[in-house]
Amino acid sequence: MSREAFEEAVADALDLIPPELAVHIDNVVVLVEDEPSPDADDPDLLGLYEGTPLTERGEWWAAGSLPDRITIFRNPTLRMCDSRDEVVEEVAVTVIHEVAHHFGIDDERLHELGWA
């Protein structure tokens, strides 16, 4: 899958977020990178949320804070999937998973909900 098509899959996954939740996504940038950082704990990492979840933001947070980052990693996703449909599905799960971290939902709860 081309980078452009992968980025479209990420955009489509973001469109799956219900509008009543999407309006609460605040100061977040979503990026596509080919690979996780070489010093990442998991070279097969599909996505990463970096920032301060909404549930942990206080009055201090807004003063000059950089945007949170959600990064979706293209090559690990392509390596684990056998078809375009699988890639699209996995991208959707990964995007939802990382956005959930922005809302303060941890991995344990995401596993319980089937979004791990």
QUIUR-V525592 format. One record per helix or strand of 3 or more residues. SS is the DSSP state (~ for helix, > for strand). FROM is the first residue (numbers start at 1). TO is the last residue. If there is no record, write none. Layout:
SS:FROM:TO + SS:FROM:TO
This chain:
~:3:15 + ~:19:22 + >:28:33 + >:47:50 + ~:54:56 + >:68:73 + ~:74:80 + ~:84:102 + ~:107:113
